[in-house]
Amino acid sequence: KLVSDVAFLGLDTRFQRSFFEEKERTHIVDLLGDSQNEFLDQKLEEWANDKSVERVVVLTSIPVMFQNPLMAHIAYIVETERYCAHPDLKVSCNQLIDKLIAFQVNSAKS
């Protein structure tokens, strides 16, 4: 959604997106599914080419910048929810952050 010069994008970053989808989980977990990754890439490319977009705000259902791995482990023990600093999500979360930084750098060059 574009409001003035700010583009907003909501991402579903819950670990369990559906009670009906019971896949065997490995220790490697993707923060975003394939369709969300494709949608994110498409929107970032679209907004990078749109001169009216000055900023992008990404809303997620879990904190992307969680304090540290210890706090993420505590959250997992208490809530059974994996946050970005949890070892299972670290790679996937870093990929999301790298994508957003690359978008910012490429947009600044335009």
N, C-alpha and C positions, 0 to 999 in steps of 0.2 A: 504494500500500500504506500503510495506516495502522498505525503502531506507537506505542502510548500516545497522546500528543497531537501527534505529528509525522507528517505525510503525506510520503511519498517518491514521486517520479515520475522515471522514466528516459526520456530523450529521445534519439533517434538523430540526432545532428547531423553525421554523416559527410557529406562532400561527395559521395562516390561510394557510394551505398547499395546498389547492385547492379551486378554486372558484366554482367547481362543487359539492363539498361536503358541504352541508348545514345542519349540525347537530345542534340541540339545545344545546347551551353551558350552563354549570352550572358554579358556581364560582370556582369549582375545575377543573383544567386544567392539562393535562399531557404534559410535555415538549417534550416527545418522544412518538410515537405510539407504539403499541404492537410489530409490526415487527421490528422496530428500536431497541427496548429494547432487543429483542431476538438476533438480529444481534450483538448488542454491547456486550452482555453477551458471545456470541459465540467467538467473536474476542478477547475479553479480556482473556478468558480461553485459546484460542489458543496461544496468545502471552505470557501468563504466563508460558506455557509449552515449549516455544521456547527460548532456551538459547541465541540465537543470538539477541534477542530483548532487548535492554537496556532501551529504552525510548518509550513512547507513546505520540503522539501529537494529541489532539482531536480538530477539527475545527468545529465551530458552526456558524449558521447564525445570532445569537444574542449573545451579551455578557453574559457569564455565571456568571462572577464575577462583577456585576454592582455595582456602588458606594453605594447606599443606597435606602431604600424604597421611600423616597421623590423624588429622581431623577427618579426612575422607574415610579412613579405616573405622574411626569411631562412629561416623554416620552410617557406615555399612553395618556395623554390629548392632546399633540401636534401631535403625530404620530399614535395614536390608536394602538400602538404596545406594547405588554407585554414583559417586560424583567424579568430576574430571581428574582430580588428583589421585584417585584410586588407580592402582597399577593396571587393572583391567581396561580402563578407559584412557589412560595417559596418551597412547599413540594416536588414537582416534581424535581425542580432544586437541592435541597439538596440530594435527592435520587441519582441523577446523580453524584454529587460530592462525595457522600459516596461510590458509586461503584468504582469510579476512585481512591479514597484513599485506598480502600480495595485492589484493584489490585496492587497499588504501594507497600503496606505493604506485601502482599503475594509474590510479585515478589522479594522483598528484602530478604525475608526469604529463597528463593530457592537458 
